[in-house]
Amino acid sequence: MQKMTALLITALLFALVAPVQARGPWRASESNTRGWQLMTPAERIDHQSRIRSFSTYEECRAYQVIHHQLMEERARQRNLALPGGGRDFCEHLKRGRDFRQSGD
């Protein structure tokens, strides 16, 4: 009976942990990247790669500012409005937390 209980608990714990691990590293997408619709597929890949590579808040924030300015300029040229108020993808570096591994 104890073996069955231990097996059941192990299976339940695995069922809870597996989906978190399956999420993988952070991925850029239309829902979390300002100006996604204004970027080429190659730019999207490069953007995601660059975001994953930052190790300091300062370098991440510098890139973020430049990226936002570029997307705002492209939107102005096309008479489009960019949505604002998204999550700061550099914030995890302020707190010393690495979202590349957590899937946030």
Buried (B, 14 or more C-beta within 10 A) or exposed (E): EEEEEEEEEEEEEEEEEEEEEEEEEBEBEEEBBBBBEBBEEEBBEEBBEBBBEBEEBEBBBEBBEEBBEBBBEBBEEEEEEBEEEEEEBBBBBEEEEBBBEEBB
